[in-house]
Amino acid sequence: MKRLDETAGGEQSPEGAAAEKTTVGNYFISNYPPYSFWNEEALGSLEGCLQSAPADDRPLGLYVHIPFCRKRCDFCYFKVYTDKNSKEVRRYLAGVASELDNYADVPYLKGRSPRFVYFGGGTPSYLSTGQLEELFGALRERIDWSDVEEVTFECEPGTLSLPKLQTLRDLGVTRLSLGVENFNPAILERNNRAHRAEEIVRTYGFAREVGFPQVNIDLIAGMVGETDDNWAHCIERTLELGPDSVTIYQMEVPYNTTIYRRMKDDETEEAPVADWATKRRWVREAFAALGESGFEQSSAYTAYRGGGTSFLYRDSLWRGADMLGLGVSSFSHLGGIHFQNEPSFGGYLDRAERGERPISRAYVLGDDERLIREFILQLKTGAVDAGDFRSKFGVDPLTRFAAALADHQAAGMLTVEGDQIRTTPDGLLVVDTLLPAFFRPEHISDRYV
């Protein structure tokens, strides 16, 4: 793979790279307003929404959180558990079914069928074949799946066998997302990944044998121990396998990670991973190689082979779809209201088993916040049509965001031609740092400065 020049496209030179050392923090923006603004006071408004009919025909999705893992990766900040036995796992799956019972007949959801279903984690593929069959059966008993077009299932390669993959395909999974992250056995071990390098190719072969319509490979640029040569090898191996899509994230070090705890112990603010300029260069090189092999980039993080596949979960959510999230700490978005479930395993299950909705906090979006949310999330895809926003919200984003758009254009991060707002390739590499410029002032915090 050809290595791009270090300073191309606005990157800092090696002399200036010291200012971009990776320090602790999570700058990836997945929603708006920020989660820190969600609270218990908004829960009453949510109940009112659930007891009313939907105002439009926006699509519905279902998210199911499976929080179990064989090991906790050193960089992981998600709600996961590595100490639960089979009895606790089965109790959790029953709790998820009980939670859905509490939503199935509310006016806002009754009679609606999701268009997409997403199983995330944790490690959904941690479940046994029998547990998977029980879970899918319980969900289908409680909500109509007749309109489901996409079922995404996250996997850790070491938890999969040919029979389990065949079961997942038989259960209707259409998009299999393999958490490869890296192909180097030493780097996988150093970052406390549970799977081993040899399991990647074996599992990928099984997935192709079973015949999933879409197989995605996840990679992380900048894992502890990453090098130029090894990263190039990872991209080469990915291209050799020939997945339908590839998702690439730049390594961050959020506060609640093992890496951060080690940083505290060593009394250092600098994370043991590559600086931001290097990680951006690696991602740029990867997408360039993918492009030369027939892939088309569809967001700051994902490229698809030949444009023949899509990601309905992402594209629907980023355009305002409803989504009901099930499971501990899960996030939902219904009728313009965000809400999150109880963050503790026991607290979630106790409430679900009592027949309660196990919700801990919520946020009611105003019209301007809904506009901002969809605008910034769609900027991650690389393209926004201002006309769509005028039609949907009655607001011209070219006027509403004139100052921020002008600043980002001047910096080479965006282009605006007529109604078409596009994030440039350099802008996509740093897109999460661009988005706070579109936030309402009260939602800006030190995290985004």
C-alpha positions as CSV (number, residue, x, y, z in Angstrom):
1,M,0.0,0.0,0.0
2,K,1.3,3.4,-1.0
3,R,2.2,5.6,2.0
4,L,0.8,9.2,1.7
5,D,2.9,12.2,2.6
6,E,2.8,13.1,6.3
7,T,1.9,16.7,5.6
8,A,-0.6,16.2,2.8
9,G,-4.1,17.6,3.1
10,G,-3.4,20.0,6.0
11,E,-1.8,17.5,8.3
12,Q,0.8,18.8,10.7
13,S,4.4,18.3,10.0
14,P,6.4,16.0,12.3
15,E,7.7,19.1,14.1
16,G,4.1,20.2,14.9
17,A,2.8,16.7,15.7
18,A,3.8,17.0,19.4
19,A,0.9,19.3,19.9
20,E,-1.4,16.5,18.8
21,K,-0.4,13.8,21.2
22,T,-3.3,11.5,22.2
23,T,-4.5,12.4,25.7
24,V,-7.4,11.0,27.7
25,G,-10.9,11.9,26.4
26,N,-13.7,10.7,24.1
27,Y,-14.4,13.1,21.3
28,F,-16.5,10.9,19.1
29,I,-20.0,12.5,18.8
30,S,-22.8,9.9,18.4
31,N,-25.8,12.1,19.4
32,Y,-27.1,15.5,20.2
33,P,-27.6,17.2,22.7
34,P,-24.7,15.7,24.7
35,Y,-25.7,12.9,27.2
36,S,-24.7,15.1,30.1
37,F,-27.8,17.2,29.6
38,W,-30.2,14.3,29.9
39,N,-32.1,14.1,33.2
40,E,-34.9,12.5,35.2
41,E,-37.2,15.5,34.9
42,A,-37.9,14.7,31.2
43,L,-39.3,11.3,31.9
44,G,-42.9,12.6,32.3
45,S,-42.8,13.9,28.7
46,L,-41.7,10.5,27.5
47,E,-44.7,8.8,29.0
48,G,-47.0,11.3,27.3
49,C,-45.3,10.5,24.0
50,L,-45.7,6.7,24.5
51,Q,-49.4,7.1,25.2
52,S,-50.0,9.1,21.9
53,A,-50.1,7.9,18.3
54,P,-47.1,8.8,16.2
55,A,-47.4,12.1,14.3
56,D,-45.9,10.8,11.1
57,D,-44.7,7.7,9.4
58,R,-41.0,7.9,10.3
59,P,-39.3,4.5,10.3
60,L,-38.8,2.5,13.5
61,G,-35.8,0.5,14.5
62,L,-34.9,-1.8,17.4
63,Y,-31.6,-1.9,19.2
64,V,-30.8,-4.8,21.6
65,H,-27.8,-4.5,23.9
66,I,-25.9,-7.7,24.7
67,P,-23.4,-6.7,27.4
68,F,-21.4,-9.9,27.8
69,C,-17.7,-10.3,26.7
70,R,-15.0,-12.9,27.2
71,K,-12.5,-10.2,28.1
72,R,-12.7,-6.4,28.4
73,C,-10.4,-4.7,25.8
74,D,-8.0,-2.2,27.3
75,F,-9.6,0.6,25.2
76,C,-13.3,-0.4,25.8
77,Y,-15.6,2.1,27.4
78,F,-18.9,0.4,26.8
79,K,-21.3,-1.2,29.3
80,V,-19.9,-4.8,29.3
81,Y,-19.5,-7.6,31.8
82,T,-17.0,-10.4,31.8
83,D,-18.1,-12.2,35.0
84,K,-21.6,-13.4,34.3
85,N,-22.5,-17.1,34.4
86,S,-25.1,-18.8,32.2
87,K,-27.8,-18.4,34.7
88,E,-27.2,-14.7,34.8
89,V,-27.1,-14.5,31.0
90,R,-30.5,-16.3,30.8
91,R,-31.9,-14.0,33.4
92,Y,-30.8,-11.0,31.4
93,L,-32.3,-12.3,28.2
94,A,-35.6,-12.8,30.0
95,G,-35.3,-9.3,31.3
96,V,-35.0,-7.9,27.8
97,A,-38.1,-9.8,26.8
98,S,-39.9,-8.4,29.8
99,E,-38.8,-4.9,28.9
100,L,-40.2,-5.3,25.4
101,D,-43.5,-6.6,26.9
102,N,-43.9,-3.1,28.5
103,Y,-43.7,-1.4,25.2
104,A,-45.5,-3.7,22.8
105,D,-49.0,-2.3,23.4
106,V,-48.3,1.4,24.0
107,P,-50.1,3.6,21.4
108,Y,-46.9,5.0,20.0
109,L,-45.5,1.6,19.1
110,K,-48.5,-0.7,18.8
111,G,-48.9,-2.2,15.3
112,R,-45.6,-0.8,14.1
113,S,-42.9,-3.1,12.6
114,P,-39.2,-2.1,12.8
115,R,-37.4,-1.6,9.5
116,F,-34.0,-2.4,11.1
117,V,-32.8,-4.4,14.1
118,Y,-29.3,-4.0,15.6
119,F,-27.7,-6.3,18.1
120,G,-24.8,-4.5,19.7
121,G,-22.5,-5.0,22.7
122,G,-20.5,-6.1,24.4
123,T,-20.4,-9.2,22.3
124,P,-23.8,-10.5,20.9
125,S,-22.0,-13.5,19.5
126,Y,-21.0,-14.4,23.1
127,L,-24.5,-16.0,23.4
128,S,-24.9,-19.7,22.7
129,T,-26.9,-21.0,19.7
130,G,-29.7,-21.9,22.1
131,Q,-29.7,-18.5,23.7
132,L,-29.8,-16.8,20.4
133,E,-32.8,-18.8,19.3
134,E,-34.6,-18.0,22.5
135,L,-33.8,-14.3,22.2
136,F,-34.9,-13.9,18.6
137,G,-38.0,-15.9,19.3
138,A,-38.9,-13.8,22.3
139,L,-38.5,-10.6,20.4
140,R,-40.6,-11.8,17.4
141,E,-43.3,-12.9,19.8
142,R,-43.6,-9.4,21.1
143,I,-43.1,-7.2,18.0
144,D,-44.0,-7.7,14.4
145,W,-40.9,-8.2,12.2
146,S,-42.7,-8.3,8.8
147,D,-41.2,-5.0,7.7
148,V,-37.6,-5.7,8.8
149,E,-35.1,-5.1,6.0
150,E,-31.8,-5.2,7.9
151,V,-30.7,-7.2,10.9
152,T,-27.1,-6.2,12.0
153,F,-25.2,-8.5,14.5
154,E,-21.9,-7.5,16.0
155,C,-19.4,-10.4,16.5
156,E,-16.1,-11.2,18.0
157,P,-14.3,-13.7,15.7
158,G,-13.3,-16.1,18.5
159,T,-16.9,-16.7,19.6
160,L,-18.1,-18.0,16.3
161,S,-18.4,-21.4,14.8
162,L,-20.0,-22.6,11.5
163,P,-23.1,-23.9,13.3
164,K,-23.6,-20.6,15.2
165,L,-23.2,-18.6,12.0
166,Q,-25.7,-20.8,10.3
167,T,-28.1,-20.3,13.1
168,L,-27.7,-16.5,12.9
169,R,-28.3,-16.6,9.1
170,D,-31.4,-18.8,9.7
171,L,-32.7,-16.3,12.3
172,G,-32.5,-13.6,9.7
173,V,-29.3,-11.7,10.2
174,T,-28.4,-9.8,7.1
175,R,-25.4,-7.7,8.1
176,L,-22.6,-9.5,10.1
177,S,-20.1,-7.0,11.6
178,L,-16.8,-8.7,12.6
179,G,-14.8,-6.9,15.2
180,V,-11.4,-7.7,13.7
181,E,-9.7,-4.5,14.9
182,N,-6.2,-5.7,13.9
183,F,-4.6,-8.8,12.3
184,N,-1.4,-8.8,14.3
185,P,-1.5,-11.4,17.1
186,A,0.9,-9.4,19.3
187,I,-1.2,-6.2,19.0
188,L,-4.4,-8.1,19.7
189,E,-2.9,-9.6,22.9
190,R,-1.3,-6.3,24.0
191,N,-4.7,-4.6,23.8
192,N,-6.4,-7.5,25.6
193,R,-8.6,-8.6,22.7
194,A,-10.1,-12.0,23.3
195,H,-9.8,-13.4,19.8
196,R,-6.6,-14.5,18.0
197,A,-5.4,-13.7,14.5
198,E,-5.9,-17.2,13.2
199,E,-9.5,-17.1,14.2
200,I,-10.2,-14.1,11.9
201,V,-9.7,-15.9,8.6
202,R,-11.4,-19.0,9.8
203,T,-14.5,-17.1,11.0
204,Y,-14.6,-15.0,7.9
205,G,-14.6,-18.1,5.7
206,F,-17.5,-19.6,7.7
207,A,-19.5,-16.4,7.2
208,R,-19.0,-16.5,3.5
209,E,-19.9,-20.2,3.4
210,V,-23.2,-19.4,5.2
211,G,-24.0,-16.6,2.8
212,F,-24.7,-13.4,4.7
213,P,-25.7,-10.7,2.3
214,Q,-23.3,-8.2,3.9
215,V,-20.1,-8.9,5.9
216,N,-18.4,-5.9,7.5
217,I,-14.9,-5.8,9.0
218,D,-14.1,-3.3,11.8
219,L,-10.6,-1.9,12.2
220,I,-9.1,0.5,14.7
221,A,-6.3,2.8,13.6
222,G,-3.9,3.4,16.4
223,M,-4.1,0.5,18.8
224,V,-1.3,0.2,21.3
225,G,1.7,-1.1,19.5
226,E,0.6,-0.1,15.9
227,T,3.2,0.7,13.3
228,D,3.2,2.0,9.7
229,D,4.2,-1.4,8.3
230,N,1.7,-3.4,10.4
231,W,-1.2,-1.0,9.5
232,A,-0.4,-1.4,5.8
233,H,-0.5,-5.2,6.4
234,C,-3.9,-4.9,8.0
235,I,-5.3,-3.1,5.0
236,E,-3.8,-5.6,2.6
237,R,-5.3,-8.5,4.6
238,T,-8.6,-6.8,4.6
239,L,-8.6,-6.4,0.9
240,E,-7.5,-10.0,0.4
241,L,-10.5,-11.2,2.4
242,G,-12.9,-9.0,0.3
243,P,-15.6,-7.8,2.8
244,D,-18.6,-5.9,1.6
245,S,-17.8,-3.0,3.9
246,V,-15.1,-1.8,6.1
247,T,-15.4,0.4,9.2
248,I,-12.4,2.2,10.6
249,Y,-12.2,4.1,13.8
250,Q,-9.4,6.2,15.2
251,M,-8.2,5.1,18.6
252,E,-9.4,7.2,21.6
253,V,-8.7,6.8,25.3
254,P,-11.9,7.5,27.2
255,Y,-11.8,8.0,31.0
256,N,-13.4,4.6,31.9
257,T,-10.8,2.4,30.2
258,T,-8.0,0.2,31.3
259,I,-5.5,2.3,29.4
260,Y,-6.6,5.4,31.3
261,R,-6.3,3.6,34.7
262,R,-2.7,2.8,33.7
263,M,-2.1,6.4,32.8
264,K,-3.3,7.5,36.2
265,D,-1.0,4.9,37.9
266,D,1.9,6.2,35.9
267,E,1.0,9.8,36.5
268,T,1.0,10.7,32.8
269,E,-1.4,12.6,30.6
270,E,-0.1,11.1,27.3
271,A,-1.7,7.9,26.1
272,P,0.5,5.1,24.8
273,V,-0.9,5.3,21.3
274,A,-0.1,7.1,18.1
275,D,-0.7,10.9,17.9
276,W,-3.7,12.2,16.0
277,A,-1.8,13.2,12.9
278,T,-0.5,9.7,12.5
279,K,-3.9,8.1,13.1
280,R,-5.5,10.4,10.5
281,R,-2.8,9.5,8.0
282,W,-3.4,5.8,8.6
283,V,-7.1,6.3,8.0
284,R,-6.5,8.3,4.9
285,E,-4.2,5.6,3.5
286,A,-6.7,2.9,4.3
287,F,-9.6,4.7,2.5
288,A,-7.3,5.5,-0.4
289,A,-6.4,1.8,-0.8
290,L,-10.1,0.8,-0.4
291,G,-11.0,3.3,-3.1
292,E,-8.5,1.9,-5.5
293,S,-10.1,-1.5,-5.0
294,G,-13.6,-0.4,-5.8
295,F,-14.9,0.7,-2.4
296,E,-16.9,3.9,-2.0
297,Q,-16.7,5.9,1.2
298,S,-20.2,6.5,2.8
299,S,-19.2,8.2,6.0
300,A,-16.2,9.3,8.0
301,Y,-15.8,5.7,9.2
302,T,-17.2,3.3,6.5
303,A,-16.6,2.3,2.9
304,Y,-18.7,-0.1,0.8
305,R,-17.7,-2.2,-2.1
306,G,-19.1,-0.8,-5.3
307,G,-21.9,1.2,-3.6
308,G,-24.0,-1.9,-3.7
309,T,-24.7,-2.1,0.0
310,S,-26.0,0.2,2.7
311,F,-26.3,0.6,6.4
312,L,-30.0,1.2,7.1
313,Y,-29.5,1.5,10.9
314,R,-27.1,4.4,10.5
315,D,-28.8,6.2,7.7
316,S,-32.2,6.0,9.3
317,L,-31.1,7.1,12.7
318,W,-29.1,10.0,11.3
319,R,-32.2,11.2,9.5
320,G,-34.5,11.2,12.5
321,A,-35.9,7.6,12.7
322,D,-37.4,6.3,15.9
323,M,-35.4,3.6,17.7
324,L,-36.3,1.6,20.8
325,G,-33.3,0.4,22.7
326,L,-33.5,-2.7,24.9
327,G,-31.1,-3.8,27.6
328,V,-28.9,-2.3,30.3
329,S,-27.8,1.3,29.6
330,S,-29.4,1.3,26.1
331,F,-30.3,4.5,24.4
332,S,-33.6,5.2,22.6
333,H,-35.0,7.9,20.4
334,L,-38.8,8.1,20.1
335,G,-41.0,11.0,19.0
336,G,-38.2,13.5,19.4
337,I,-37.3,12.3,22.9
338,H,-34.0,10.7,23.9
339,F,-33.9,8.3,26.8
340,Q,-31.5,5.9,28.4
341,N,-32.0,2.7,30.5
342,E,-30.7,2.0,34.0
343,P,-26.9,1.8,33.8
344,S,-26.4,-1.0,36.3
345,F,-27.0,-4.7,35.6
346,G,-29.0,-5.4,38.8
347,G,-30.9,-2.1,38.7
348,Y,-32.0,-2.8,35.1
349,L,-33.1,-6.3,35.8
350,D,-35.0,-5.5,39.0
351,R,-37.1,-2.9,37.2
352,A,-37.7,-5.0,34.1
353,E,-38.7,-8.0,36.2
354,R,-41.2,-5.8,38.1
355,G,-42.8,-4.9,34.9
356,E,-41.5,-1.3,34.9
357,R,-39.8,0.5,32.1
358,P,-36.2,0.6,33.3
359,I,-35.5,4.2,32.2
360,S,-33.1,6.4,34.1
361,R,-33.0,9.7,32.2
362,A,-34.4,11.5,29.1
363,Y,-34.2,14.6,27.0
364,V,-37.0,16.3,25.0
365,L,-35.6,17.9,21.9
366,G,-36.9,21.2,20.6
367,D,-37.3,21.9,16.9
368,D,-33.9,23.6,16.6
369,E,-32.2,20.7,18.5
370,R,-33.7,18.2,16.2
371,L,-32.4,20.1,13.2
372,I,-28.9,20.4,14.7
373,R,-28.9,16.7,15.6
374,E,-29.7,15.5,12.1
375,F,-27.5,18.1,10.4
376,I,-24.3,17.2,12.3
377,L,-24.9,13.5,12.0
378,Q,-25.4,13.7,8.3
379,L,-22.2,15.8,8.0
380,K,-20.5,12.5,9.0
381,T,-21.7,10.9,5.8
382,G,-20.0,13.6,3.8
383,A,-23.0,15.2,2.2
384,V,-26.0,17.3,3.4
385,D,-28.8,18.6,1.2
386,A,-30.0,22.0,2.5
387,G,-33.2,21.6,0.6
388,D,-34.2,18.5,2.6
389,F,-33.8,20.5,5.8
390,R,-35.9,23.5,4.5
391,S,-38.7,21.0,3.6
392,K,-38.5,19.1,6.8
393,F,-37.9,21.9,9.4
394,G,-38.9,25.1,7.5
395,V,-35.4,26.4,8.3
396,D,-32.5,27.1,5.8
397,P,-29.4,25.5,7.3
398,L,-27.3,27.7,5.0
399,T,-28.6,30.7,7.0
400,R,-28.9,29.0,10.4
401,F,-25.3,27.8,10.3
402,A,-23.8,30.5,8.1
403,A,-20.9,31.4,10.4
404,A,-19.8,27.8,11.2
405,L,-20.1,26.8,7.5
406,A,-18.0,29.8,6.5
407,D,-15.3,29.0,9.1
408,H,-15.1,25.4,8.0
409,Q,-15.1,26.3,4.3
410,A,-12.2,28.7,4.9
411,A,-10.3,25.9,6.7
412,G,-10.9,23.5,3.8
413,M,-13.1,21.2,5.8
414,L,-16.4,21.8,3.9
415,T,-17.6,22.9,0.5
416,V,-21.0,24.5,-0.3
417,E,-22.3,24.6,-3.9
418,G,-26.0,25.5,-4.1
419,D,-27.9,23.4,-1.6
420,Q,-25.1,20.8,-1.5
421,I,-22.9,20.9,1.6
422,R,-20.0,18.4,1.5
423,T,-17.4,17.4,4.0
424,T,-14.1,17.3,2.3
425,P,-11.8,14.2,2.7
426,D,-9.7,16.2,5.2
427,G,-12.9,17.3,7.0
428,L,-14.1,13.7,7.3
429,L,-10.8,12.8,9.0
430,V,-11.5,15.2,11.8
431,V,-15.3,15.5,11.5
432,D,-16.1,15.0,15.2
433,T,-14.0,18.1,16.0
434,L,-16.0,20.1,13.4
435,L,-19.5,19.4,14.8
436,P,-19.5,21.4,18.0
437,A,-19.4,24.6,15.9
438,F,-23.0,23.8,15.1
439,F,-24.1,23.2,18.7
440,R,-26.4,25.6,20.6
441,P,-24.2,27.7,23.0
442,E,-25.6,26.1,26.1
443,H,-24.4,22.7,24.9
444,I,-20.7,23.6,24.5
445,S,-18.5,22.4,27.3
446,D,-14.7,22.0,27.9
447,R,-14.9,18.7,26.1
448,Y,-15.4,20.4,22.8
449,V,-13.0,23.4,23.2
